């Protein structure tokens, strides 16, 4: 652990309060916000309708208080197979709102609380908040989180009980109801809007599946979850915060080859923010696991934001959970005796447990283990994986599921804690005990403190923990944001920016543009034909073929009717498959799109042989959209201008190109000029640097001492 971990600044704002809405229907008015009740506007109490048979328990509090909770045990019939484990859902933990919550039925009291919290310091909203890992990091850095919003009821219950503030349980795909609630609560502005858009559509598997369904005509190209970022932008646009923070899985950057993250950043630029992106590794910020998150930070121009520094020392699993009592499988007691912390990280996570609860630990509950799994676990050494098990114990193919089981190492990092933990814990076998991680151990590895409790049955608690941002990672970036918002704005001469690059480029291009016939047709079909002809071919070779095709096939239907003549015309270009592919594209357009070229990126890339470059060329040159064109020419230019190496991720190059395009964005004029610059000046070998119109912006051209 870093030497200052135990003495890091704590949040100045303790004793936070909360209340929440739960789903209901009806025509009566919502007593808190005075709007007509909808699915997101339920009775404004939490924990008040539990069964009379519930067993009272105690909630350790961050604020040094004990809060009443209820636990409802549910179980089903035991399974008869000797290899199965008995079916037991576990306690359904109900958490009340924070003990200093304003009465949610008293709207004036809620508004008064909002005014008081806003007067104390920087404020924030957390959208798609989950259990509150990001919110807790913000609180620890000095932000007051006024409200959290999520579609999961258990997560909102957890958030309101631990973080405090207000809770909104509802669908954020349409943010209008949420915005109505904010107005009713008196929240009209905040310093920061933060959140994590749902990750599922951004995974590699999700992207591949969506493309196949679109190609088969079984699904629209728009995934509603991927559109959640538009709702996030809408809330930002209405409240106009000083800063924006978005976190997500790193694969968000790769989704649609960076289209989502680029679109998000472009939307923020349109609203007057300066967005920056980075992928942070949790273990470099005090979290004992292999977990990476993509962060987008956007502030108004002039703010002095710096990404948090990496920590030198890497935490370990032992430092996080080595002090917890030894337990076996199927341990279901919510409270166990506890001997005390032994490491800096453990002391940090126990620091605010109330003094009369220092001898107990909560949530150290575990799953049962099948007989064959118990035998397999016993054979796995520290760090061992599924591939090391005897064949008789391998229920899955070891060549495919080589790491289906993973025993963690005491002195290493845990695997990334994910929501899959709610289904099984095979990736998280305890380093020394023949069982999977307990709820508390998973929370510790996510750096949730021990006073933090999770609502619901154990599987719901695991899911909330797995979906959360690690607290110390959230706190690390929150500290940087808090500093950026409290320091005075930068003064002095502004650095060279994208607007200057664009102006210099377009001024040069006005006298140096190349003349090609396809640039005269602002028509998606003609652009598509030209781009297919230009694939791996010089422009002077493609010109006569394109001119012949433009006469033979002015529409996709004409291409289908004149397929034989079109193939003959394209024969001079070589690559026979290209001629066949052009005809296949035309047939697909006639059959699936009524003979029209679609204006949707995913639909374009579902056409035979159409990739990212051709799709974006059609969008920008044929439909007038703002989108970057990434090919060898533009990659070379942006790499030299920005000083990037060959290992730079493609999504980062796309963001760089957007930044260089200036306020107007990467429109057709910018993209044509960039392509011509790469073809005539910024060449692969022997570039004409002295003649380059953008050399003053170029890192490769500047002397080393000036870089």
C-alpha positions, 0 to 999 in steps of 0.5 A: 500500500502507498505510504499515505493511504491511511492518511488521505483526506476524508470527506468533510461532509458526514451524516448524509441523508436519503430517501427513495422512490420505488415503482408503483402505478396509479393516477394519484399524485406523488406526495414528494414531487407532486407529479402524477405517479408513474412507474418510477414514482412509488411510495416514498418509503423504504424498509417500511413494509417488511414482513412481521416475521423478519429478524431484526439485525444491525447495520454498521454505519459510516457515521458511527451509528447503528441502523435497524435492518431486516433479514428475510430468509428464503429457501427452496427444496433440496436437490436430489442429485449427489453432485448438486448443492441445496437450493438456498436463496439466503437472507433478503437484506432490507436497508432503510434510508440513511438515518439523517434523511429528510422526510421524503413526504415533506417536499419543503424539507427536501428542498431545504436539505438540497440548499444546505448541501449545495451551500457546503461545497461541490455537489454531484449527481450519479446516473446509473449509480448502482450500489454506489462505488463511484458515489462513495469515491466522490464523497470521500474526495469532498463532493456531496452526492445529492442523488443517485439514479438507477433502474435496479431497486436493490441498488437504489436501496443500497445507495440511499442507505449508505451514501445518503442523498436522494434516490431515483428508481426508474428507467433512464432511457428517457430522462424526462421523468428523472429531470422532473424529479430533480426540479421538484427536489430543487436540484437545478444545478450541480458541479458534477454529473457522473455515471456509468452507462450500462456496459453490456452492449459494449462488450466484444461479444455483444458487438459481434452478436448485434452485427450478426442480428442486423445482418440477418434482418432480425434486429435494428442497428440501434441498441437501446442500451447503447443509446443510454449515453444520449440520455446522459447527455440530455441531463448534462445539457439541461443542468449545465454542470461544471464537469462531467465524468463517465466511466465504463468498460474499456471495450466502450472505446472499441464499440463500433470502432470507437463510434460511441466514445467519439460521439459522446466526446463530440456531444460534450464539445458541442455543449462547450466542454473539453473532453479527455479520455483515459483507461485506468488500471485499478491496481495502480490506484490501491485496488487489489485486482486486475480491473481496468475502466475507461474514464471520460472527463469533460470540463469547461475550457481553462480548468486545470485537470490532471489524471491521477498519478499511479501508485508505486506499490501494488496491493495484494489479495492478502492485504485485502482479505487476509484478516477475515475469519476462516469459514467454509462453504454455505456460511450464512450467518450475517455477523461473525466475530472478527479479530482485527485488521493487520495491514494498511488496507484492512485498517482503511476499510475498517476505519469508520466501523462504529467502536462497539462493532469493531469485534464483528464483521458483516456479510462474510457469507459464502456459497455452498459447493458441489461435492465434485467442485469441493474435490476439484478445489482441494486439488488446485494449488495457489494460482491454479486453473481449470486446465490443471485438474484431472480429466475426470473432474473437468465438466467442460473442455479444458482447451476452451475453458482453461481458466474456468476455475481459478484459485486466487493467490495471496500475494497477487491480484484478484481477477476482475470482480464482475457481475458474473460473480452473482451466477458462480464464483469459479473464477474467485476460489479462495487462496487457502480455503476450498470455497469461492469468495464471500460477499464481504471478501468480494466487497473488500477486493472492490475496496468497499469499507466494512460499514457498507452493506448491500441490500437483497439476497446474496446473489443480488449483493454479489451482482451489485458488488461486481457492477460497481466501480472500485471505491479507491479507483473512483476516489483517485479520479474524484480527487483530481476532479475536485482539485480541478474545480477548486483551482483558479482557471488557467491564464496565459496564451492558449496552446495550438488547438484543432481550430488552428489545425483545421484553418491551416489545412483548409486554407492550403486545400483551397489551392491544392485539392485534387480533382476527381469525378466522384467528388462531384456527386454528393450521392451516397450510391456514387460515393459507395461505388467510388470507394469500392473501386479505390480499394487497393487501387490508385485514383488515376486507375480507378477514374475511368472505371468509376466513370463507366460505372456511373453511366451504366449504373446510376442506381443500385437497381441499374447495377443489378440489371447491368451486372454483366457489363459492370463486371466487364468494366471493373475487370481492368482493376483486377481483384475479381472478387471486387467486381462480384462484391459490387454486384452483391452490394447492389442486390442487398440494397435492392432487396433489403433497403428498397434500392437506397443506401442506408444512412446508418453506420451499422447497416452500412457495415452489414453490406457485403465487403463494407468495412469501417472506412467505406461506411464512414466515407459514405456517411461523410461524403454522401450524407454530409455527416461529421465522422472521421475517416481512418485509413493509412493516410489519416493514421500517418498524419495524426500519428505524426502530428500528435506524436503517437507510436504505432501501438496507439489504439485505433479509438485514440486516433479517432479521438485525435482526428476529432480534436484536430477537426475543430469546432465544425468537426470532421466534415467532408471538407476536412476529410477531403483535405486530410486525404489530399495532404496524406497523398501529396505532402505527408507521404510514407517516405520522404514527406515534404515537411517544409511544404506542409501547411500544418507543420507548426502543429506537428510533433514530428516536425518540432525540434526535440527540445520544444516537444 
